[in-house]
Every structure is written in structure tokens, then in C-alpha cells.
Amino acid sequence: MNKRDAVLGSIYECMDNGNTIFVFGAGSGLSAKAAHVAGAHLISVYSTAILRMKGLNSLMCALPVANANQLLLEEGKVIVHQANCTPCIAGIAAQDPFHSVSEMLDKIAEMGFCGVSNEPFAGIYGDWFAEVLEEYGLGFSVELDMLRQASERGLLTMGWAFNEEQAVRLTKAGIDIIGIMVMDGPSKYTEEKAPQEALEEAVKKVKSMCQAALKVNRQAILITHGDPFYDVNTATASLVSTGAVGYASGSSGERIPAFDGIVSTSKDFLNM
């Protein structure tokens, strides 16, 4: 049994037992080690998480100041090693002209990753810019093609969708895990609407994308992620009655608890 089949087997077993799938987004070896000890089902390693754990905003990967794939190659090997036996997937920037998809798939397999995701993703730029990228052959279609190539190599695939159309395309392509992404906030720290109202709107978007995917394949593995789902309660809301069976943490599982924990502990020492 190859790594992909083993991971999917454990995920289906977890689902059959009525348990929630938890994917931990790791940007450092320490985070990956902690996620392994906690029992995360899957660890996702990608450039924006790596930047966050350097104290930088994850949007740096969308600016001409960082190379997403190079960051992954530089940091990924250590993170995978610290994850121990917990399976890891690599977020690949499929549009990168300096690191071909074929080259990246070879390298991440050598580093010990069992699969890939389309992260960073064109959808993070917003609808208008994502459409322009698509027009020039640099958008979601390139990411989907990368995932198809990975699947053909026997790698586990996790594809992120920002709308119903993308969710359907990922499902029809046979992508193993489909991430349902809601990025239009507000989050815990940037509240522009009443928190409950914003959460309800986000959950509706999750449900519509999940239902679109499930119409194609009733067995689709759907997980949620996004700014409105920043803690256990809001993440739970993204799963109840939507069709999703799991949650992927980002800042919610790594940056926020690390920052808040260090601040709290440091204050305790300062008050000795």
C-alpha cells in the first residue's frame, strides 16, 4: 500500500467512526512536532505558514518579496522530519516559472511529503485579479493541472476551492480532499459586521460549495478553512449541516496560540 492509499484509508476510518478530520497548517518544525504529538491527521506545509512563523504577514507571498516554492524547499525538509510519522502535504505554487511542476513534484517526494495542495492559490487575490490571472494562463486552471499531475504520480491531492465552480471542477478531477475556503472575513481581529452575522454568511458559503461538490460525488472528502473560522466554536459552525467533515487550521492553530501563549508566559515571568 502506497502513502496516498494509507492516508486515505485512515481518513475514511476516522470518518466512519464519526470523528472530524483535522489538518494542521505548519510553518515550523516545532509546530509540526506539536501537531504530531496532538494527533493531527495530516500536516499541510506551505509558504504562507512559513512566513507567518517568521513573524511576517502571510500576504508577503503575494508580493514580489518572497518565492513561495523556494521557501517550501528551504524549510520543508525540517518540518517533515519533525512531523515524525504524521503524513505531510506540500503547498506548491503551480504558476512559478522558475520551479516547474514536474521538478517540484520530484523534490517534494524526495523530501518525504506524501502529497500536494494548490497553495498559494490565485483565489486569495480576489475575484477580479483571479480572473485576470486565469485569462493569462496563471490562475486556478494551472493549479488544477498541477494537482492532476500529482495524482497521476500516486501522490495525495488536496485542492482548495473559493467558489462553487472550483469545488465542482476539483471533484470532477478526482482530487482526494477538497478544501472549502472562505476568505472574506471578518476575522476575530477585523470585525466589520456583528460576529454572528458574519459567521452565518460564511457558513452559508461553505454549505453552497459543499453541496455543489457533493452533487458530483457523494463520497467527496470536504474540509473547511478561512478567516471567519478562527477557533473551535467557529470551526465547528463551518461543519454543522454543511456537508464538510473536517477543518484545516492556519493562524488559528499555529500563529495565534503561539503568539498569545508567549505573551502570556512572558507577562507571568515579568510579574515574578
N, C-alpha and C positions, 0 to 999 in steps of 0.2 A: 504494500500500500504506500503510495507517494504522500508527500507532506500535505498537498491540497486535499486529498481524499480523507486523510486522517483528521485534518482540521474541520472539514465539513461534517464528518461523522460525529465529532464531539459537539459541534454546534447543534446538529439535529437532535442528538441525545439530550442536550440541555433544553431544547425547545419542547421535546416530548415530555420532559419532566416538569414543564410549566415554568421554567426559570428564564429570567431575562438575560439576553446576550449582552455582555459588556466589552466594548472595545476601548482600550486606553490609548490616548494620544500622547506619545512620549517624545520629548525633546532633549533628554539627557539620560545618561546611563543610570544615575541614581533613581530617576523617575521610573525607568523600565524595571529596575530591580525591585522597587517597592510594589509596582503593579503585579509583578510575578509573585511576590510573597502574598499579596492580597488575593490572587487567584483570577486575575483578568483572563478572559477567554482568548483575547487577541490584542496585540500591541501594534499600533499604527505609528510609523516613524516618518516624519515629513519635515520639510524645510521651515514652515511657519512655526511649528512647535519648537524646533531647534533655536530659532531666533527669539521666541518668547522666553526660553530658558536662559538666554544671554541677556535678558533684561530689555529687549527691544520689542517694538510693536511688530506683530506678525505681518502687517501690510508691507513691511520692508521688502518682502519677496515680490511685491507687485511694482516696486520701484527699481530704477537702474543702479542699485547699490549692493545687490546680492545675487548670487547664482544659485537657484533652488537645487538643481541636481548636484552641483559641486558641494553644497552644504551637506546634502544627504550622503554623498560618497565619503566626505571627510569625517562625519560624526557617526554614521550609521553602524559601522562595524563594532564600535564600542558599545553602542546602545543594544544591538542584537546580542552581544556577548553577555551583557548584564541582565538581559531578559531571561537568561537561562533557557529552560525548555519551553517557555511560553512562545507560541508562534508569532512572528513579526511580519508585517507587510510594509512595503516601501512606497512612499508617495513620490511619483515620478512626474516631472514637468514634461509632458509629451511634446510641447511646442519648441523645446530647446534645440537650436540648430547646431550647437557645439557638442552635444551629447546625444547621439542618435538613440532611438528607442531600442534598437537591437543591441547596441553597446550597453545601455543602461540595464536591460534585462539580463544580459550576461553577467554584469558586475554585481547586481543585487543578489543574483542566485549564488554567486561565489561568496558573498558576504554572509550568507546564511538566511536571507529572507525567504519566506515561503510563498510570497505573493506581492501584489502591487495594488495601488489605488491611483486615481487621477487627481493627484493633489500636489501642487496647487492647481486650481481649476479656473477656467475662463469665467465661470459664473460669478466669481467673487467681485468682478469689476462692475457688476450691474448689467441690466438688460441691454442698454444701448451699446456699450463697449463690447459686451459679449457677442452681440450681433455683428458688429464691425469685424471682430476677430474671426468669426465664423465665415464672413464674406471673403476674407483674405486667407482662408485655409489654416487659421490658427486658433480655432475655437473648440467647442465640445466634440465635434466630429473627429478631430485629431486625437483627443483623449479616448474616445470610444475605440478608435482603431488601435491605440496602444494597448487597451485592455483586451481586445480581441487577440492581438499578437501574444500577449502574456498567457491567455487561456490556451492558445494553440501549443504553447510550450509546457503546459501542465501546471502553470502557476495559479494560485488562488487569486481571484479578482474581486475588488471592492470598488464599485463605481458610484460617484456622487452625482445626484440629480438636484437641480434647482427649480424644476417645473415638471408638470405632468408629461410633456413631450419627452423630456430627457429620461424620466422614470420608465416610460414605455420603451424607448429605444434601448436602454440598458437591459430591461427584462427580455426583450426580443432577442438581444445578442447573447443571452445566456450567462450574463455576469453573475457570479456566485452570490455576492452580497450587495445590496443596493442601499446606498446611504441617501436618506431624505433630508435635504438641507434647507434650513430657513435662516437667512442671514440679515433680514431687515429689522431686527430688534423690535423694541428697545431691550437692552440687556439690564442686568442688575444695576449697572453703573451709569446708564444713559437712558433714563426713563423719560419718554416724551408723552406717553399715554398712561392711563391708570394701569398698573401692573396686571390686574386680572383681565382687563380688556385686551391688552397686547398679547397676553398668553393665549387667550381664547382664539384670537385671529391666527396666531402661529399654529395652533393645534389644528384649526380648520385647513390650513395649507398642507400640513402634514397628511391629514386624512385624505385630501383630494389626490395627492401624489401617490399615496399608498394604494388607494382604490384603483387608480389608473394602472399601476403595476400589477395588482392582484387580478385584474380582469384578463391580463395576458397570461399570468402564471399564478395559480392559487397557492403554490408552494414557495413563492419568492421570499427570500430572507431580507427583511426590511429593517433598517436601523435609523435612528434619528440623531440629529445634531443641529446646533445653531445657537445664536446669541440669546434667544428667549428661554433656552433650556439650560440654565446655569447652575442648577443644584438638583438634589434628589427629587424634591417635590415637583419642580417644573419639568424635569426629565420624565418623571412618572406620568405627568399630564400628557406628554407627547406620545405615550404608548397606549393609554387607556382608550379603547374603542377606535383606534386609528388603523389598526392592521399591522403596525410595527411591532417587532418582537425584541428589539434591542436598542441600545443607546451608545453613542461614541462620545467620550469626553474630549475636551480640548483644554482651554484655560480652566474650565470647571473642575477638571480632575488633577491639574498639574500646577499651573502658574498661580492661580488664586489661593489654593490651600498652602502652597509653598511660601508665597509672599506673606499671607496673613499669619501663618504659623511662625515664621521667622520674626515678624514684627512683634507678635505676642510674647514669644520667648525672650526676645531681646529686652522688651519692656520689663518682664519679670526680673531679669538679671539687673537691669538698671535700678530697680526698686529694692534691691537687697539691702 
